[in-house]
């Protein structure tokens, strides 16, 4: 299954974050969300910190985990 189907809100566009994966209308780098999640282990805290919905924080973390696999 293509990653775009599994993670529909993740955007890879050279206009944002130098082409690194981002998520949400503010184009938060998924790597930043993942790093905070590793420290906090709480999607709501991560979402609140970056001003995005909890579901987007979870999607970003799952995306980063998939990249690492």
N, C-alpha and C positions, 0 to 999 in steps of 0.2 A: 504494500500500500504506500503510495507517495506521501512524503512528509506533509505536503500541503493539505492533504485530506485529514491527516491526524492532528495537525496543528494549524488550523485555518487562519488564526489571528497573528501568526508569526510572519513577519515581513523581512525579506532580504532584498534590500534596494540600496544601490550605491549612493543615493542621495541622503541616506540616514545612517549614522554611526559608521561611516566609511564602508558600508556594505555588510557589516556584521548583523546578525539576526536581532530584530527588535520586535516589540509587541505594544499594542495600545495606540491611542491617537497621539500620545506624546513620544512614541517611538523609543521606549525604554529598552536598552540592551538586555537581551535575555540572560546574558552572562552576569550582569549586575544583580538581577533578580535571583539567580541561582546562588550567587555568593551570599546574599543576605539570607536566603532560605537555609543554606547550610548552617549558618550561625543561629538562626531563630527556630527553624523547623516548624514554622507556622505561616501558612499561605495568607491569612488575613493580615498579619503584621507586615508581611512583605508588600501586599497590595496597598495597605494604608500608607506605608512609608513612601512608596513611589506614586501614589495617587491613582492607582488602577484597581479594577475589580479583582476580587479574590480569585475568580475563575481564570482570569488572564495570568495572574501570578502562578497559578497551578500549571497552566498550559505551558508557560515559559520554562518552568522548572522541569516538567516532563520532557520538553523539547531538548533541554540541555543534557538531561540524563540519557536520552536516546542518542545524542551525538557522542557521548562518552562511551557508549556500549560498543 
